[in-house]
């Protein structure tokens, strides 16, 4: 069953009407194909118009849609010969971050990303994509391994933020995030990030300090969630929509600010409606960016990456 968001109610009502008419057509001799086609066209037009003018808060809802593709879907879609690697060699294997060797458009790479899970059991297993310190230390280990073998690093970011539990704080969550960010900056090989859903707080930046940052059209990327920002500024999460607007969390705004380098278009109605099409688009975009970066020598790769982040905000 298709999951409709709050602002999609008019579209949901139209599609429900189409379904009712189809049932009527099955039960009797009346030809209602013409009316069905008219309503389907109207539904498609309404969907296109709605998604052409989404507010930042509506984009937040789309970015969090449970049916958006997840890391495992992207790996299955465009990463060939994927070989997963586990553990941080210090404490545990955090399932919120998955990584391993693979090939994208023929290029050997190290793929690292957040996995949220797609049902209750898998979401609990992957902790809803919220990594603990051992997850970031696993990412650091894999980045260093990629550096040693001269393999570009590709990261896929989709997290509400790092896990805020007391155990994570006891194991130095902030230090692990900082070290992961440092590892990204110190790589001698190219690294590319794609913000595919939520890019939340330090949990996202720990994997996205990259030469090239791609972002899906309806993804979000911010220092804090809109609800968290609203709770701090207005003492209520009810102002989340205002916070989303003020923080400039949408792809177009972030592209203007130089925070992201390229926006990857989504199918009409979001990646959750046509996941295969979205996965294919991202795979092609990553392949194109890899072609540009693999030609550069190690010093150039590092200098350009550092300069890019130092120039932000000037």
Backbone as CSV, one residue per row, in Angstrom:
resi,resn,N_x,N_y,N_z,CA_x,CA_y,CA_z,C_x,C_y,C_z
1,UNK,0.844,-1.195,0.000,0.000,0.000,0.000,0.880,1.247,0.000
2,UNK,0.520,2.200,-0.859,1.313,3.424,-0.958,1.100,4.285,0.282
3,UNK,2.211,4.822,0.795,2.169,5.669,1.990,2.163,7.133,1.559
4,UNK,1.075,7.836,1.841,0.961,9.241,1.456,1.319,10.147,2.627
5,UNK,2.020,11.230,2.320,2.363,12.221,3.329,1.192,13.190,3.514
6,UNK,1.248,13.976,4.583,0.127,14.869,4.914,-0.245,15.801,3.758
7,UNK,0.779,16.389,3.126,0.497,17.356,2.066,0.062,16.690,0.754
8,UNK,0.072,15.364,0.724,-0.337,14.629,-0.477,-1.786,14.149,-0.417
9,UNK,-2.555,14.605,0.570,-3.932,14.115,0.744,-4.802,14.312,-0.500
10,UNK,-4.738,15.472,-1.184,-5.558,15.618,-2.405,-5.201,14.582,-3.471
11,UNK,-3.916,14.252,-3.571,-3.474,13.243,-4.536,-3.982,11.872,-4.110
12,UNK,-3.919,11.600,-2.826,-4.401,10.317,-2.301,-5.893,10.142,-2.573
13,UNK,-6.656,11.221,-2.404,-8.100,11.155,-2.647,-8.405,10.871,-4.114
14,UNK,-7.642,11.505,-5.008,-7.842,11.263,-6.443,-7.540,9.814,-6.798
15,UNK,-6.429,9.304,-6.264,-6.038,7.927,-6.576,-7.028,6.926,-5.981
16,UNK,-7.594,7.271,-4.830,-8.616,6.403,-4.234,-9.865,6.380,-5.125
17,UNK,-10.193,7.543,-5.687,-11.343,7.632,-6.605,-11.110,6.782,-7.858
18,UNK,-9.880,6.825,-8.371,-9.528,6.005,-9.541,-9.700,4.523,-9.209
19,UNK,-9.234,4.132,-8.026,-9.345,2.730,-7.614,-10.808,2.304,-7.503
20,UNK,-11.650,3.191,-6.971,-13.079,2.885,-6.858,-13.716,2.706,-8.234
21,UNK,-13.348,3.584,-9.165,-13.901,3.489,-10.514,-13.470,2.195,-11.193
22,UNK,-12.238,1.794,-10.975,-11.764,0.538,-11.570,-12.570,-0.650,-11.032
23,UNK,-12.871,-0.625,-9.734,-13.667,-1.701,-9.151,-15.072,-1.723,-9.754
24,UNK,-15.634,-0.522,-9.971,-16.957,-0.412,-10.584,-16.944,-0.989,-11.995
25,UNK,-15.862,-0.699,-12.719,-15.745,-1.190,-14.092,-15.673,-2.706,-14.122
26,UNK,-15.045,-3.287,-13.120,-14.926,-4.747,-13.073,-16.268,-5.414,-12.782
27,UNK,-17.141,-4.668,-12.070,-18.399,-5.268,-11.630,-19.549,-5.081,-12.611
28,UNK,-19.386,-4.274,-13.645,-20.514,-4.027,-14.548,-20.073,-3.721,-15.967
29,UNK,-21.047,-3.518,-16.842,-20.756,-3.299,-18.262,-20.449,-1.853,-18.617
30,UNK,-20.558,-0.912,-17.628,-20.377,0.506,-17.931,-18.914,0.801,-18.265
31,UNK,-18.681,1.506,-19.373,-17.316,1.867,-19.792,-16.922,3.192,-19.148
32,UNK,-15.996,3.108,-18.191,-15.577,4.335,-17.502,-14.084,4.606,-17.719
33,UNK,-13.524,3.990,-18.744,-12.093,4.162,-19.002,-11.718,5.620,-19.224
34,UNK,-12.589,6.338,-19.926,-12.301,7.736,-20.220,-12.180,8.568,-18.940
35,UNK,-13.111,8.342,-18.010,-13.079,9.070,-16.733,-11.851,8.676,-15.909
36,UNK,-11.506,7.399,-15.942,-10.325,6.918,-15.216,-9.065,7.580,-15.757
37,UNK,-8.944,7.637,-17.089,-7.763,8.264,-17.693,-7.692,9.754,-17.342
38,UNK,-8.855,10.423,-17.325,-8.889,11.848,-16.975,-8.403,12.074,-15.538
39,UNK,-8.878,11.234,-14.632,-8.478,11.371,-13.226,-6.996,11.021,-13.028
40,UNK,-6.527,10.038,-13.787,-5.104,9.671,-13.683,-4.220,10.810,-14.164
41,UNK,-4.598,11.457,-15.257,-3.835,12.603,-15.749,-3.860,13.744,-14.731
42,UNK,-5.038,13.964,-14.158,-5.171,15.023,-13.147,-4.292,14.720,-11.933
43,UNK,-4.256,13.461,-11.534,-3.421,13.044,-10.398,-1.932,13.253,-10.692
44,UNK,-1.522,12.898,-11.910,-0.120,13.074,-12.296,0.259,14.555,-12.340
45,UNK,-0.641,15.381,-12.879,-0.385,16.825,-12.936,-0.288,17.419,-11.530
46,UNK,-1.192,16.979,-10.656,-1.191,17.483,-9.283,0.095,17.076,-8.564
47,UNK,0.539,15.843,-8.809,1.780,15.357,-8.193,2.972,16.180,-8.671
48,UNK,3.015,16.442,-9.976,4.112,17.220,-10.554,4.132,18.650,-9.991
49,UNK,2.968,19.271,-9.928,2.877,20.640,-9.411,3.242,20.704,-7.931
50,UNK,2.796,19.724,-7.170,3.076,19.697,-5.725,4.571,19.580,-5.465
51,UNK,5.223,18.669,-6.184,6.651,18.429,-5.929,7.551,19.485,-6.565
52,UNK,6.988,20.302,-7.425,7.780,21.392,-8.004,7.907,22.570,-7.047
53,UNK,7.076,22.593,-6.000,7.098,23.742,-5.085,7.024,23.312,-3.623
54,UNK,7.771,22.281,-3.271,7.772,21.811,-1.887,8.457,22.820,-0.965
55,UNK,7.911,22.986,0.222,8.564,23.808,1.240,9.687,22.994,1.881
56,UNK,10.623,23.630,2.583,11.673,22.874,3.275,11.124,21.816,4.237
57,UNK,10.037,22.130,4.927,9.465,21.149,5.856,8.860,19.964,5.101
58,UNK,8.231,20.234,3.957,7.699,19.139,3.149,8.831,18.271,2.601
59,UNK,9.934,18.910,2.222,11.098,18.139,1.765,11.643,17.267,2.894
60,UNK,11.573,17.768,4.113,12.006,16.977,5.262,11.178,15.705,5.371
61,UNK,9.874,15.842,5.179,8.992,14.673,5.236,9.305,13.688,4.114
62,UNK,9.587,14.220,2.926,9.934,13.347,1.789,11.252,12.633,2.061
63,UNK,12.242,13.364,2.594,13.551,12.776,2.884,13.450,11.641,3.894
64,UNK,12.447,11.712,4.761,12.254,10.691,5.800,11.273,9.598,5.376
65,UNK,10.767,9.663,4.169,9.740,8.708,3.741,10.246,7.274,3.914
66,UNK,9.462,6.414,4.558,9.931,5.040,4.832,10.205,4.205,3.591
67,UNK,9.633,4.606,2.457,9.811,3.813,1.235,10.944,4.315,0.333
68,UNK,11.676,5.350,0.782,12.840,5.776,-0.005,13.861,4.642,-0.044
69,UNK,14.648,4.569,-1.122,15.687,3.534,-1.172,16.680,3.708,-0.019
70,UNK,17.220,2.593,0.432,18.212,2.608,1.498,19.558,2.110,0.965
71,UNK,20.556,2.154,1.825,21.913,1.798,1.397,21.964,0.449,0.684
72,UNK,21.304,-0.542,1.257,21.346,-1.883,0.644,20.769,-1.869,-0.776
73,UNK,19.795,-0.977,-1.015,19.203,-0.881,-2.352,20.178,-0.243,-3.338
74,UNK,20.894,0.786,-2.881,21.881,1.432,-3.751,23.024,0.472,-4.067
75,UNK,23.463,-0.264,-3.058,24.543,-1.228,-3.286,24.102,-2.284,-4.301
76,UNK,22.887,-2.793,-4.129,22.369,-3.797,-5.072,22.195,-3.215,-6.465
77,UNK,21.894,-1.900,-6.528,21.594,-1.273,-7.810,22.796,-0.914,-8.648
78,UNK,23.864,-0.383,-8.025,24.985,0.080,-8.864,26.384,-0.247,-8.329
79,UNK,26.475,-1.011,-7.247,27.795,-1.419,-6.747,28.007,-2.892,-7.095
80,UNK,28.924,-3.136,-8.004,29.210,-4.514,-8.417,30.253,-5.137,-7.494
81,UNK,30.181,-6.437,-7.342,31.181,-7.211,-6.573,31.378,-6.653,-5.164
82,UNK,30.290,-6.282,-4.512,30.416,-5.699,-3.172,30.884,-6.744,-2.158
83,UNK,31.934,-6.398,-1.406,32.457,-7.269,-0.361,32.414,-6.517,0.972
84,UNK,31.439,-6.817,1.842,31.309,-6.081,3.098,32.458,-6.378,4.062
85,UNK,32.827,-5.366,4.818,33.859,-5.481,5.847,33.251,-5.040,7.168
86,UNK,33.568,-5.738,8.248,32.883,-5.493,9.514,33.846,-5.104,10.628
87,UNK,33.319,-4.362,11.606,34.026,-4.106,12.854,35.009,-2.955,12.841
88,UNK,35.200,-2.383,14.037,36.167,-1.288,14.186,37.488,-1.772,14.763
89,UNK,37.614,-3.080,15.024,38.825,-3.692,15.587,39.139,-3.170,16.992
90,UNK,38.109,-2.648,17.656,38.328,-2.123,19.000,37.192,-2.487,19.949
91,UNK,35.939,-2.373,19.457,34.822,-2.617,20.372,33.742,-3.520,19.772
92,UNK,33.192,-3.128,18.604,32.079,-3.905,18.045,31.870,-3.551,16.583
93,UNK,30.932,-4.266,15.960,30.534,-3.953,14.585,29.195,-3.234,14.640
94,UNK,29.187,-1.960,14.321,27.970,-1.150,14.343,27.238,-1.303,13.021
95,UNK,26.033,-1.862,13.078,25.262,-2.117,11.862,24.605,-0.866,11.283
96,UNK,24.706,0.264,11.981,24.165,1.510,11.421,25.023,2.008,10.270
97,UNK,26.287,1.604,10.250,27.188,1.966,9.144,27.693,0.683,8.500
98,UNK,27.491,0.588,7.201,27.909,-0.572,6.416,28.982,-0.106,5.430
99,UNK,29.982,-0.939,5.207,31.026,-0.562,4.252,31.709,-1.769,3.656
100,UNK,32.388,-1.515,2.542,33.134,-2.596,1.920,33.647,-2.228,0.538
101,UNK,34.394,-3.149,-0.056,34.923,-2.956,-1.406,33.826,-3.181,-2.449
102,UNK,33.968,-2.545,-3.588,33.041,-2.758,-4.687,33.495,-2.016,-5.931
103,UNK,32.662,-2.024,-6.949,32.948,-1.313,-8.202,31.738,-0.456,-8.588
104,UNK,32.000,0.789,-8.938,30.964,1.683,-9.451,31.402,2.163,-10.819
105,UNK,30.613,1.867,-11.831,30.942,2.220,-13.224,32.340,1.744,-13.603
106,UNK,32.697,0.573,-13.133,33.991,-0.016,-13.467,35.142,0.424,-12.577
107,UNK,34.939,1.415,-11.712,35.997,1.903,-10.823,35.963,1.133,-9.506
108,UNK,37.108,0.623,-9.086,37.198,-0.013,-7.769,37.116,1.063,-6.698
109,UNK,36.255,0.885,-5.718,36.034,1.903,-4.694,35.804,1.252,-3.330
110,UNK,35.864,2.085,-2.302,35.405,1.699,-0.971,34.071,2.406,-0.752
111,UNK,33.028,1.654,-0.493,31.691,2.212,-0.265,31.383,2.165,1.228
112,UNK,30.950,3.298,1.780,30.585,3.376,3.199,29.286,4.169,3.300
113,UNK,28.366,3.729,4.137,27.130,4.491,4.259,26.280,4.097,5.443
114,UNK,25.256,4.916,5.689,24.301,4.641,6.756,23.185,3.739,6.236
115,UNK,22.804,2.774,7.024,21.672,1.912,6.710,20.604,2.100,7.788
116,UNK,19.393,2.522,7.379,18.307,2.745,8.332,17.462,1.497,8.589
117,UNK,17.372,0.620,7.594,16.449,-0.497,7.687,15.103,-0.130,7.095
118,UNK,14.325,-1.151,6.690,13.052,-0.876,6.010,11.847,-1.552,6.653
119,UNK,12.033,-2.228,7.778,10.909,-2.747,8.559,11.325,-2.717,10.028
120,UNK,10.432,-3.066,10.908,10.711,-2.923,12.346,11.963,-3.671,12.770
121,UNK,12.078,-4.917,12.344,13.224,-5.733,12.751,14.544,-5.161,12.246
122,UNK,14.586,-4.774,10.954,15.845,-4.266,10.396,16.163,-2.864,10.921
123,UNK,15.137,-2.071,11.214,15.391,-0.741,11.775,16.020,-0.834,13.154
124,UNK,15.558,-1.787,13.940,16.160,-1.994,15.252,17.598,-2.508,15.102
125,UNK,17.798,-3.416,14.158,19.140,-3.959,13.920,20.126,-2.865,13.537
126,UNK,19.678,-1.938,12.678,20.558,-0.868,12.184,20.415,0.434,12.983
127,UNK,19.653,0.358,14.067,19.484,1.509,14.964,19.008,2.758,14.219
128,UNK,18.129,2.546,13.214,17.536,3.647,12.458,18.595,4.538,11.782
129,UNK,19.760,3.952,11.492,20.817,4.708,10.823,21.591,5.634,11.745
130,UNK,21.394,5.521,13.049,22.109,6.378,14.007,23.321,5.636,14.548
131,UNK,24.490,6.019,14.073,25.713,5.288,14.402,26.231,5.621,15.799
132,UNK,26.892,4.647,16.387,27.581,4.811,17.665,29.073,5.029,17.371
133,UNK,29.874,5.306,18.386,31.302,5.563,18.126,31.988,4.462,17.321
134,UNK,31.639,3.205,17.609,32.277,2.109,16.882,31.922,2.139,15.395
135,UNK,30.774,2.719,15.051,30.410,2.864,13.632,31.335,3.830,12.928
136,UNK,31.613,4.970,13.550,32.514,5.953,12.948,33.953,5.450,12.955
137,UNK,34.311,4.675,13.976,35.667,4.111,13.986,35.818,3.022,12.928
138,UNK,34.722,2.328,12.626,34.755,1.388,11.500,34.953,2.162,10.199
139,UNK,34.238,3.275,10.041,34.386,4.094,8.832,35.819,4.594,8.685
140,UNK,36.421,5.012,9.787,37.821,5.473,9.760,38.733,4.348,9.299
141,UNK,38.515,3.160,9.848,39.347,2.009,9.468,39.229,1.716,7.974
142,UNK,38.015,1.790,7.453,37.816,1.490,6.038,38.391,2.583,5.141
143,UNK,38.298,3.844,5.586,38.888,4.937,4.804,40.410,4.788,4.736
144,UNK,41.028,4.425,5.841,42.480,4.240,5.861,42.878,3.056,4.974
145,UNK,42.046,2.024,4.981,42.298,0.867,4.125,42.224,1.265,2.654
146,UNK,41.228,2.069,2.308,41.096,2.561,0.934,42.308,3.404,0.549
147,UNK,42.760,4.248,1.452,43.932,5.085,1.205,45.163,4.235,0.919
148,UNK,45.296,3.173,1.684,46.459,2.287,1.526,46.484,1.633,0.147
149,UNK,45.306,1.280,-0.362,45.229,0.591,-1.654,44.909,1.529,-2.817
150,UNK,44.850,2.830,-2.541,44.619,3.802,-3.606,43.230,3.748,-4.217
151,UNK,42.215,3.465,-3.393,40.847,3.345,-3.888,40.025,4.566,-3.491
152,UNK,39.296,5.175,-4.418,38.396,6.276,-4.056,37.369,5.821,-3.022
153,UNK,36.942,6.752,-2.198,35.946,6.465,-1.165,34.618,7.111,-1.565
154,UNK,33.544,6.315,-1.572,32.198,6.809,-1.872,31.336,6.588,-0.637
155,UNK,30.750,7.665,-0.103,29.904,7.539,1.078,28.477,7.952,0.748
156,UNK,27.521,7.204,1.276,26.093,7.494,1.098,25.515,7.832,2.466
157,UNK,25.028,9.053,2.613,24.598,9.563,3.912,23.075,9.563,4.013
158,UNK,22.568,8.948,5.071,21.133,8.948,5.352,20.943,8.669,6.837
159,UNK,21.004,9.710,7.641,20.912,9.545,9.098,20.276,10.765,9.741
160,UNK,19.440,10.563,10.761,18.931,11.712,11.506,20.006,12.337,12.381
161,UNK,21.104,11.607,12.595,22.207,12.082,13.419,22.867,10.916,14.119
162,UNK,23.962,11.183,14.783,24.642,10.136,15.542,23.791,9.726,16.739
163,UNK,23.959,8.502,17.206,23.175,7.993,18.330,23.477,8.801,19.592
164,UNK,22.434,9.350,20.268,22.653,10.227,21.411,22.606,9.531,22.772
165,UNK,22.655,8.218,22.794,22.537,7.489,24.067,23.736,7.650,24.975
166,UNK,23.539,7.333,26.252,24.603,7.507,27.241,25.800,6.596,26.964
167,UNK,25.520,5.380,26.424,26.640,4.474,26.125,27.544,5.063,25.050
168,UNK,26.932,5.731,24.071,27.727,6.348,23.008,28.590,7.470,23.573
169,UNK,28.024,8.253,24.486,28.801,9.329,25.103,29.936,8.770,25.941
170,UNK,29.688,7.661,26.622,30.736,7.026,27.441,31.883,6.524,26.575
171,UNK,31.573,6.165,25.330,32.620,5.663,24.419,33.132,6.764,23.487
172,UNK,32.913,8.014,23.872,33.501,9.183,23.186,32.921,9.399,21.788
173,UNK,31.609,9.612,21.745,30.932,9.844,20.470,31.491,11.059,19.730
174,UNK,31.650,12.173,20.452,32.125,13.407,19.815,33.527,13.224,19.231
175,UNK,34.380,12.537,19.965,35.750,12.300,19.485,35.746,11.418,18.240
176,UNK,34.875,10.406,18.227,34.804,9.506,17.072,34.337,10.249,15.826
177,UNK,33.344,11.146,15.985,32.854,11.942,14.859,33.950,12.869,14.345
178,UNK,34.657,13.508,15.281,35.735,14.422,14.888,36.845,13.682,14.148
179,UNK,37.201,12.494,14.637,38.253,11.707,13.988,37.823,11.228,12.604
180,UNK,36.558,10.912,12.464,36.057,10.486,11.154,36.095,11.646,10.159
181,UNK,35.706,12.841,10.624,35.787,14.039,9.775,37.235,14.304,9.381
182,UNK,38.144,14.154,10.340,39.570,14.348,10.078,40.077,13.335,9.055
183,UNK,39.610,12.081,9.184,40.029,11.038,8.250,39.592,11.371,6.830
184,UNK,38.383,11.913,6.692,37.903,12.340,5.360,38.833,13.402,4.767
185,UNK,39.207,14.384,5.579,40.044,15.490,5.110,41.458,15.044,4.763
186,UNK,41.942,14.012,5.442,43.324,13.572,5.256,43.514,12.559,4.137
187,UNK,42.427,12.093,3.546,42.550,11.087,2.484,43.405,11.596,1.318
188,UNK,44.248,10.717,0.815,45.041,11.059,-0.372,44.341,10.596,-1.651
189,UNK,43.246,9.880,-1.472,42.441,9.428,-2.612,41.183,10.281,-2.690
190,UNK,40.557,10.376,-3.863,39.321,11.165,-3.969,38.203,10.570,-3.116
191,UNK,37.353,11.422,-2.584,36.148,10.924,-1.919,34.931,11.709,-2.390
192,UNK,33.838,10.976,-2.554,32.577,11.544,-3.038,31.481,11.152,-2.056
193,UNK,30.652,12.106,-1.713,29.512,11.849,-0.829,28.212,12.084,-1.577
194,UNK,27.206,11.280,-1.255,25.849,11.528,-1.746,24.912,11.578,-0.550
195,UNK,24.226,12.717,-0.387,23.203,12.838,0.646,21.925,12.293,0.020
196,UNK,21.501,11.110,0.442,20.398,10.426,-0.245,19.062,10.550,0.479
197,UNK,19.087,10.966,1.743,17.859,11.140,2.516,18.054,12.253,3.518
198,UNK,18.199,11.863,4.785,18.515,12.842,5.825,20.025,12.963,5.979
199,UNK,20.510,14.187,6.005,21.908,14.436,6.340,21.914,15.211,7.640
200,UNK,21.874,14.511,8.754,21.660,15.162,10.031,22.891,15.302,10.894
201,UNK,23.237,16.530,11.247,24.196,16.864,12.288,25.585,16.270,12.016
202,UNK,26.376,16.118,13.090,27.725,15.577,12.952,27.720,14.149,12.470
203,UNK,26.602,13.453,12.697,26.492,12.082,12.205,26.597,12.002,10.702
204,UNK,26.213,13.084,10.011,26.330,13.136,8.549,27.689,13.671,8.127
205,UNK,28.119,14.776,8.739,29.370,15.414,8.309,30.565,14.493,8.522
206,UNK,30.469,13.553,9.453,31.564,12.614,9.708,31.904,11.774,8.487
207,UNK,30.936,11.619,7.576,31.171,10.839,6.354,31.117,11.687,5.092
208,UNK,30.858,12.981,5.228,30.588,13.778,4.027,31.550,14.941,3.803
209,UNK,32.700,14.918,4.439,33.702,15.951,4.196,34.502,15.523,2.968
210,UNK,33.905,15.723,1.811,34.403,15.098,0.584,34.785,16.098,-0.493
211,UNK,35.562,15.615,-1.463,35.905,16.436,-2.639,34.656,16.911,-3.361
212,UNK,33.708,15.989,-3.527,32.463,16.309,-4.219,31.291,15.810,-3.390
213,UNK,30.330,16.698,-3.144,29.136,16.328,-2.383,27.924,16.410,-3.313
214,UNK,27.302,15.272,-3.553,26.065,15.206,-4.321,24.893,15.179,-3.347
215,UNK,23.746,15.626,-3.815,22.566,15.627,-2.947,21.321,15.396,-3.783
216,UNK,20.506,14.457,-3.340,19.245,14.234,-4.021,18.360,15.474,-3.896
217,UNK,17.559,15.691,-4.910,16.706,16.875,-5.020,15.833,17.096,-3.785
218,UNK,15.304,16.023,-3.205,14.407,16.157,-2.058,15.030,15.648,-0.764
219,UNK,16.348,15.552,-0.720,17.036,15.223,0.528,17.206,16.497,1.352
220,UNK,17.643,16.340,2.607,17.925,17.490,3.460,19.297,17.313,4.100
221,UNK,19.918,18.435,4.472,21.277,18.408,5.028,21.377,19.579,5.997
222,UNK,21.603,19.295,7.275,21.584,20.377,8.260,22.369,20.010,9.514
223,UNK,22.704,21.021,10.279,23.485,20.844,11.498,22.651,20.240,12.626
224,UNK,21.342,20.344,12.521,20.420,19.804,13.527,19.077,19.568,12.846
225,UNK,18.262,18.700,13.402,16.937,18.473,12.821,16.068,19.717,13.016
226,UNK,15.079,19.919,12.142,14.175,21.059,12.331,13.493,21.045,13.694
227,UNK,13.115,19.858,14.164,12.475,19.753,15.480,13.438,20.157,16.595
228,UNK,14.705,19.722,16.480,15.696,20.072,17.487,15.973,21.566,17.511
229,UNK,16.083,22.159,16.323,16.306,23.602,16.222,15.139,24.369,16.831
230,UNK,13.908,23.950,16.507,12.721,24.623,17.034,12.649,24.515,18.555
231,UNK,13.043,23.368,19.081,13.011,23.174,20.531,13.979,24.106,21.247
232,UNK,15.106,24.407,20.588,16.092,25.308,21.188,15.656,26.764,21.054
233,UNK,15.231,27.160,19.849,14.920,28.573,19.599,13.552,29.004,20.121
234,UNK,12.541,28.116,19.956,11.185,28.495,20.338,10.638,27.678,21.510
235,UNK,11.440,26.763,22.029,11.026,25.911,23.152,9.854,25.008,22.805
236,UNK,9.644,24.757,21.525,8.588,23.848,21.099,8.908,23.285,19.721
237,UNK,8.683,21.989,19.562,8.917,21.347,18.260,7.835,21.704,17.251
238,UNK,6.764,22.368,17.712,5.677,22.761,16.800,6.146,23.766,15.748
239,UNK,7.282,24.408,16.002,7.815,25.404,15.065,8.828,24.781,14.087
240,UNK,8.778,23.468,13.933,9.746,22.769,13.073,9.727,23.286,11.642
241,UNK,8.548,23.608,11.126,8.450,24.108,9.744,9.168,25.446,9.598
242,UNK,9.035,26.312,10.600,9.742,27.600,10.576,11.246,27.390,10.658
243,UNK,11.656,26.440,11.488,13.085,26.143,11.631,13.665,25.609,10.323
244,UNK,12.921,24.733,9.659,13.378,24.167,8.385,13.592,25.265,7.352
245,UNK,12.690,26.243,7.335,12.806,27.370,6.409,14.039,28.213,6.720
246,UNK,14.255,28.484,7.999,15.361,29.354,8.414,16.731,28.706,8.207
247,UNK,16.802,27.391,8.336,18.104,26.710,8.287,18.626,26.455,6.879
248,UNK,17.774,26.665,5.871,18.181,26.424,4.481,18.695,24.996,4.282
249,UNK,17.839,24.059,4.561,18.248,22.656,4.535,18.034,21.977,3.183
250,UNK,17.392,22.677,2.244,17.068,22.087,0.946,18.243,22.163,-0.026
251,UNK,18.239,21.287,-1.004,19.360,21.145,-1.934,19.680,22.428,-2.694
252,UNK,18.656,23.124,-3.208,18.910,24.338,-4.000,19.610,25.405,-3.178
253,UNK,19.170,25.589,-1.937,19.782,26.587,-1.061,21.232,26.210,-0.753
254,UNK,21.454,24.938,-0.480,22.805,24.475,-0.128,23.746,24.545,-1.326
255,UNK,23.197,24.353,-2.515,24.020,24.499,-3.731,24.463,25.958,-3.892
256,UNK,23.545,26.907,-3.639,23.892,28.327,-3.724,24.969,28.694,-2.712
257,UNK,24.907,28.084,-1.538,25.872,28.376,-0.468,27.214,27.670,-0.674
258,UNK,27.277,26.762,-1.631,28.518,26.035,-1.881,28.747,24.860,-0.955
259,UNK,27.721,24.468,-0.213,27.846,23.332,0.707,27.778,22.019,-0.066
260,UNK,26.928,21.967,-1.098,26.889,20.794,-1.979,27.285,21.225,-3.385
261,UNK,27.786,20.282,-4.158,28.337,20.584,-5.476,27.404,20.238,-6.632
262,UNK,26.527,19.279,-6.414,25.670,18.831,-7.523,24.369,18.274,-6.967
263,UNK,23.269,18.643,-7.596,21.958,18.130,-7.209,21.550,17.028,-8.189
264,UNK,21.175,15.892,-7.651,20.727,14.767,-8.482,19.204,14.764,-8.487
265,UNK,18.618,14.874,-9.679,17.160,14.930,-9.802,16.516,13.616,-9.364
266,UNK,15.330,13.738,-8.784,14.549,12.567,-8.389,13.374,12.396,-9.350
267,UNK,12.825,11.198,-9.427,11.612,11.009,-10.239,10.487,11.897,-9.709
268,UNK,9.522,12.211,-10.564,8.377,13.016,-10.126,7.684,12.313,-8.964
269,UNK,7.515,13.049,-7.864,6.886,12.449,-6.681,7.882,11.863,-5.707
270,UNK,9.183,12.020,-5.975,10.196,11.561,-5.026,10.753,10.185,-5.331
271,UNK,11.922,9.917,-4.758,12.624,8.652,-4.997,11.822,7.447,-4.520
272,UNK,10.935,7.638,-3.542,10.165,6.515,-3.009,9.123,5.994,-3.995
273,UNK,8.743,6.823,-4.976,7.733,6.379,-5.945,8.344,5.537,-7.067
274,UNK,9.542,5.886,-7.497,10.225,5.111,-8.534,11.670,4.865,-8.081
275,UNK,11.848,3.995,-7.096,13.189,3.790,-6.528,14.235,3.340,-7.539
276,UNK,13.852,2.473,-8.472,14.830,1.992,-9.456,15.380,3.136,-10.306
277,UNK,14.492,4.070,-10.660,14.903,5.221,-11.464,15.846,6.123,-10.668
278,UNK,15.541,6.326,-9.392,16.387,7.156,-8.530,17.761,6.520,-8.332
279,UNK,17.772,5.225,-8.098,19.031,4.506,-7.902,19.896,4.598,-9.151
280,UNK,19.271,4.423,-10.312,20.001,4.502,-11.582,20.600,5.897,-11.789
281,UNK,19.830,6.944,-11.465,20.316,8.325,-11.625,21.515,8.592,-10.735
282,UNK,21.451,8.120,-9.493,22.565,8.342,-8.571,23.804,7.576,-9.017
283,UNK,23.611,6.340,-9.459,24.748,5.549,-9.928,25.468,6.212,-11.088
284,UNK,24.701,6.775,-12.036,25.302,7.474,-13.181,26.049,8.725,-12.727
285,UNK,25.456,9.471,-11.801,26.097,10.694,-11.303,27.406,10.382,-10.587
286,UNK,27.417,9.344,-9.782,28.646,8.957,-9.084,29.720,8.523,-10.074
287,UNK,29.309,7.786,-11.096,30.257,7.361,-12.121,30.883,8.541,-12.843
288,UNK,30.080,9.544,-13.153,30.586,10.745,-13.832,31.572,11.513,-12.950
289,UNK,31.273,11.606,-11.668,32.173,12.327,-10.764,33.468,11.556,-10.530
290,UNK,33.386,10.246,-10.490,34.604,9.432,-10.333,35.556,9.631,-11.501
291,UNK,34.998,9.701,-12.717,35.828,9.915,-13.904,36.638,11.200,-13.771
292,UNK,36.037,12.255,-13.232,36.727,13.539,-13.075,37.826,13.472,-12.023
293,UNK,37.568,12.755,-10.930,38.472,12.814,-9.780,39.640,11.827,-9.840
294,UNK,39.438,10.673,-10.459,40.504,9.667,-10.454,41.725,10.107,-11.261
295,UNK,41.569,11.143,-12.094,42.694,11.640,-12.894,43.656,12.501,-12.068
296,UNK,43.208,12.968,-10.899,43.999,13.907,-10.103,45.021,13.183,-9.237
297,UNK,46.182,13.832,-9.017,47.192,13.239,-8.128,46.806,13.486,-6.669
298,UNK,47.472,12.781,-5.757,47.116,12.799,-4.339,47.170,14.197,-3.735
299,UNK,48.224,14.957,-4.048,48.363,16.305,-3.471,47.228,17.216,-3.924
300,UNK,46.886,17.149,-5.204,45.803,17.988,-5.735,44.469,17.634,-5.089
301,UNK,44.217,16.334,-4.948,42.975,15.863,-4.329,42.837,16.434,-2.924
302,UNK,43.905,16.345,-2.156,43.857,16.800,-0.761,43.731,18.313,-0.663
303,UNK,44.504,19.020,-1.456,44.491,20.482,-1.404,43.128,21.048,-1.815
304,UNK,42.563,20.490,-2.869,41.257,20.987,-3.326,40.172,20.736,-2.280
305,UNK,40.228,19.570,-1.644,39.231,19.248,-0.624,39.336,20.204,0.559
306,UNK,40.539,20.432,1.020,40.721,21.325,2.172,40.343,22.756,1.833
307,UNK,40.744,23.199,0.650,40.433,24.560,0.225,38.920,24.764,0.132
308,UNK,38.238,23.754,-0.358,36.789,23.828,-0.511,36.105,24.098,0.828
309,UNK,36.504,23.386,1.865,35.858,23.566,3.158,36.335,24.830,3.872
310,UNK,37.574,25.207,3.675,38.065,26.447,4.271,37.413,27.676,3.654
311,UNK,37.004,27.561,2.393,36.386,28.690,1.701,34.908,28.890,2.059
312,UNK,34.292,27.901,2.675,32.874,28.016,2.999,32.647,29.148,3.999
313,UNK,31.664,29.972,3.705,31.326,31.050,4.617,32.060,32.355,4.372
314,UNK,33.000,32.356,3.416,33.740,33.590,3.136,32.844,34.599,2.440
